[in-house]
Amino acid sequence: MSVTTITLLFLASFILLSGLAGAALLIDSGNRQRRRVGGRIAGVGPPAASGRAVPSLRLPATQTGPLSQVAGLIGCDHARRHHYPISWWIVPLLALVPGRIAVWLAAPLVGTVAWAALPLVWFMACRTVFGTWDGKHRDLLLQQFPDALGMIVRTVRVGVPVLEGVRMVSREAVEPTRAEFHQLVEEISIGVPVDIALRAMAERTGIAEYRFFATAVALQMQTGGGLSDALEILADVVRKRLALRDRGFALTSEARTSAMMLSAMPFVVALIMTLLSPGYLDDLFTTPTGNMLLGIGLLSLSVGVAVMRLMIRRTLA
């Protein structure tokens, strides 16, 4: 191989390894943050009674089977599959398309070894799709949570037990909050202790504010106190956090627009050049050197978009 080819191979390998390392660091950072939040919330949870073991948070209805564990490897929450826009098993099939495209682009660079990238691209595509859907679902739950807390607060203040307020939310709230509280009411109806059902709902949703709600209700049931005031303060905190996040999105709108424009510019320029001079870009698709340059360009573009998204997310966090 010529020196130019070796240099291009080295550059492509360096960019690919840098992207994989950045993705690994991002996943590890998110896991550490979730563990810290979970540890802090567990530290302020209600103490167990003397001589009584703390029961497990996972209910029999939410225990995972072999299919759920397999789906969880690609980021799919099988227990919440009915919230996805399409059937969950279609996503792994569609994820083969970007994997095959990645193999086609990498084949001129590394030859048949490019097929080794197919499982990795397929895995990342599946987790990206399911992660996006789960993130949107959690955001919607968080946006609706202050209104649900407001319904419970108004119920408690007129002298109605808190469980009646929970049942009211399960009947009158909008989706997907109504479904979460409806499942909570059903678990309580079959004899599950209230504190365990609340904490299981918090674990199921993966939202820290739901854990605060479960802790406040459990403490009030064990020790007494003004539950309505605590829930009203929690609802106000959630509203302020949502307002602060919206302000952050507004302040980063220029950076996000720039990222989208820079990502779309190569494709727009290629389309314009194709319309003005048909056949000008044919060498990128018909020759090995063109395929190699096209693969390097798309890989560089993907890494650049990932870095920009990472910077924006860290700024919003």
N, C-alpha and C positions, 0 to 999 in steps of 0.2 A: 504493500500500500504506500501511496505517496505521503509526503509530510503533511500536505493539506488535509488529506482524508483522516490521518491520525489526529491532527489538531481538532478537526470537527468532531470526531468521535469522542475525544477527551472533553471537549466543551459540552457536548450533549450529555455525556455521563455526569459531568460536574453539575450541570443544571438539574438533571433528574434527581441526583442524590441530594442536592440542596432543597429541592421541593419536597422530597420524602422526609428529610430531616425537619423541615419547617412544619410539615403536617404532623409528624410525631410529637414535636414540641408543643404544638397547639392542642392536640388531644390530651397530652400529659398535663398541660396547664389547666385545662378544663376539668379533668378528673381531680386534680389537687384542690381546685376551688370548690368543687362539689363536696369533697370530703371535709374541707374546713367548715363549710356552712352546715353540713350535717352534724359534725362534732359539736359546734356551738349550740345548735338547736337541741341536740340530745343532752347537753349539759344543763339546760334550763328546764328540762322536762320534769313532770311530776315524779316525786320519789315513790318507790315501791313500798307497799306496806310491809311491816316487819313480818318476817317468816313467809312472805309471799314472793314467789319468783316472778320476774317480769315476763309476761307472755310475748311470744313472737309477734312481730308486726304483720307477717304475711298470713293472710287468711287462706283457708282451704280453697276458696273459690278463685283465688288469684295465683295458686301455685302453678308453676310452669311444667309442661310436659316435654317430651322429646321434640315435638314439632315447634313448640314455643322457643326452646333452646336453640334449635337450628336457625329459626327465623331471627332470633336475637343476635346471632353472629353477624348478620348483614345489616343490623340496625333496626329491624322490624319488631315492634312491640305487638306480638301476636294477640295479646289480650285486648288490644285497642284497635284491631285491624278494621273494625267497622267505621272508624273515623277517617280512614284514608279515602281519597277521591276515587281510586280504582282498587280492584282486588290486589292484595299484596303480592301474590305470586306472579303477577304480570311484570312487576318491576325487575326481578332478576332476569327475565327474558329480554326486556327492553335494554337492560344494562349491557347486554352482549354487543349492542350496536356500537357504542363508543369504544368498547374494548377492541372490537374488530378494526375500527378506524385507527386506533392507536397502534395496532400491530402493522397495519398497512403503511403508516407513516414511519414507523421505526424499522421496518424491514430493510430499507436501503442503507440504514446506518449500521445495524448489527447483524443483519441476515436472519437466519431462522431462530436465533436467540430471542428475537422480538416477541415470539409467542409466549415467552415467560412473563411478559408484561400483561398478557390478557387477564389472568386471575386477579392481578393487583388492580388494574383499571376497573374491572367488573366489580370488585369488592368496594372500591372507593365510590363508584357511581351509585351502587345500592345504598351505601351508608349516607351518601349526600342527599339522595332523594328522600329516604325515610327520615333523616335528621331535619330536613327542611319542613316536611309535613308535621313532624312532632313539635318543632319549634313554633310553627304557626298555631298549632292547637294549644300549646301552653300560653302563647301570647294572648290568644282569645280568652282563655280561662282567666288569665291575670287581669285583663281589661274588664271582664264582667264581675270579678270578685268583689270590688267595692260595693256594687249594687246588691249583690247577694248578702253581704254583711249588713248593709243598710236595712234590708228586709228583716233579718234576724234581730237587729237592734231594736227596730220599731215593735217587733213582736214581744221581745223581752220587757220593754219599758211599760207595756200595758198589762204586765202581770202574767203573760202566757209563758209556759216553760220553753226552754231553748230548743228542745226537740220538736216542738210544734213549729217553731220558726224554721228549722231545718226542713220539715215536711212541706212548709209553704214554699220554700225555695225550690224543692223538688217538683212542685206542681206549677209554679208561676214563672220561674226563671226561664231565660232563653237558652238555647243550645250553644255550647256543649255543657254549660254549668248545670243545667237541669238534669242531664244524664248522670253527671258525677254525684250530685246530691240524691238523685233517685236510687242509685246503687247503694249509697250510704244508708238511706232509709230502709232499703230491703235487707241489708246486712243486720241492722239493728233489730228489725222485725223478726228475724229468725233466731235471735238470742245472742248475737255478738255484743260484747260490752261496748258501750258508747266510745270510751277512750281508745279502745283498740280499733274500732271501725273508723274513727276520725284519723288516727295516725296511719292506718292502712290507705285511706283516701289520699292523705298527704304524700305517702310514698308512691302511690299509683300515679299521681299527677306530676310529681317531681318538682313542685313549686314551693319555694321556701315560705311564702305567705300562707299557704295551706297548712304548713307545719306549725307556724305561729298560732293559727286559728285552732288547730287540734290541741296544742299545749295550753292555750288560754281556757278552752272549754273543759279540758281534763282537770286543770288546777281549780277552776271554779266549782266543779262537781265534787272535788275532794276537800277543798278548804273553804269554799264560799267566797263571797266578794262581789264587787260590781262588774258583772260580765258585760253589761251594755256599754259601760264606759271604755272597757278594754277593747271591745270590738269596734267601737266608734273610732278610737285612736288608731287601731290597725287599719281600718278603712281609709282614714285620712292619710296615713303614711303611704298606703298603696297608691292612692290618687296622686300624691306628691311625687312618688317615684315614677309613675307613668308620665306625669307632666314633665319631669326632668328628662326622661328618656326621649320624649317627643321634642323637647328643646335641643337635646343633643343631635337628633336626626336633622333638625332644621339647621343647626350650625354646621353639620357635616354634609349638607346637601351639595355644596359646590364640589367637595372632594369626591362624593359618590357620582355626581354627574360627570366629572372629569374622568373617573375610572371607566364609566360606561362608554364615553366618547372615545377614549383611547383604545378600549377593547373592540369597538365596532369599526374604528377607522381603517384597519387593514382590509376588512371585508368590503367596506364601501369603496375604497380605492381600487381593489381588485375588480369589483363589479363595474366601476366606471371605465377602467382600462379595457375590460372585456367588451364593453359596449362601443368604445371608441376605436379599438383595434382588435377585432376578433382574431383569436389564435395567438395573441401576444404572450399569454401565460400558459400555452399548451405544454411547454417544456417542463413546467413544474409537475405535470401529471404524467408525462409520457417518457421521461428520461430518468435514469437512476440518480443522476446528480440533482435534477430538479426535485425529485421525491425527497432526497436527503435535505435539501435546503428548505423545502416546504415543511418537513417534519421538525427541523430545528426551529423554524420560525413559529410554528404553532406551539411547540414546547416552551419556547421563550415567552410567548404571549400568555400561555396558561400560568406559568410561574409568576409573571408580572401581575396578572389579575389576582392570583392568590395572595401575593404580598400586599397589594393594595387593599384587598378585603380584610386581611389580617390587621393592617394598620388602622383601618376605620373601625373595626370591631374592638380593638384594644383601646382606641380613643373613646368609644361609647361606653366601654366597661368601666 
